[in-house]
Amino acid sequence: MNVPLICDYGSGFSKVGFAGTEAPLAVFPTILGKLRHEKLLVGMQEEDWFIGNEVPKIRGKLNLLYPISRGAITNWEDIEKILFETFGVPALYLANQGVLSLYASGHTAADRECVRDLKEKNCFVALDFEKEKAEANSPSYPQKCQLPDGQEIDLGKERFFCPEALFQPDLIERNDLGIHIKAFKCIGSCNPALWKILFGHIILSG
């Protein structure tokens, strides 16, 4: 069974462990070192890198790089080197640490409520999708929304693009039929004598 590997990269140290465990399996400095001069060490090439706990041993012979500063990734190439070249990571998913903490403690209701509130107050299905999309290019189109913490965000075409995915699944890269086509095909597969009744009882809810 494939168990996800959780990597928590910090400015000073990185913590790595498997999902479901209570503590990380490894903690190491978030630092990279590259040899300053070619063939400085026997058996080493100019491109050789040293990562984490390997760095302090020969710190004086290396150019040091810190790919994360104040919790933000400053050099994605260095992070890619740590993940894909050193550890051979096959796939990557990035998540917000605060949201993960909520999931870990079982408190995700507030997060979902915030999204639901934004959706119900601001989202809509466009009667003319192409026309609405053209109007969304106007600088005055975005609508300001306030989050529970007081922060304000601008919602533009997201307000109608998200609901439109129900009718055009390709917008979210899904090879599927829209719900209107599915409903039409479903009723069309029934006895033609029932079509009028079935079409007359379609109710949109939610």
C-alpha positions, 0 to 999 in steps of 0.5 A: 500500500502506498502511504503519502509522505508528509513534508513540512518545510520550514525556514530552519528545519524540515520535518518528514514523516508518513501520513497517520503517524504522530511524529516525523521520522526525520528532521533536518536543516533546510539548507543546500550546499554546492561545491565552490570549486571543481574537483575540490573533493576526491570523487566529487563533481562540480554539480554535486550537491549536499543537503541537510545534515550533510552540509555542516561536515564540509560547510567551509567548502560549500556555497550555501543556499536557503530555499525557504525564508520566513516560511515561503519558498524562495527558490523552487529549483532548489526545492525540486532538487531536494524532492525529485533528484535526491528522494525520487518523489513521484508526485507532489501535492501542496497544501496550506499548513493551517488547513492541514492542522484543522484536518488533523484536529478534526475541526474542518467545519469552519473552513467548509462553512466559509466556502459555503457562505462565499458560494451562496452569497456570490456565485450564480449560473450565467444565462449567457456564459460567453457574454458573462465571460466577456463582461468579466474582463472589465476592471469594475467586474470583480466583487469584494468579499470579506472573509471571517478574519476581516481580510478582503478578496476580489471574486471575478469570473470565479463567481460563475465559472465554478457553477458552470462546471456543472454544465461544462465539465471540461472547465475543470478538465473532466471528460464528462457530460453536463448535468443538463445533457445527462438529464436529457439522455436519461429521460430520452431512454424512457418510454416516449409517452412519459417524456412530457411528464418527466420533463415537467418534473425537473427540479433544481435544488441545492 
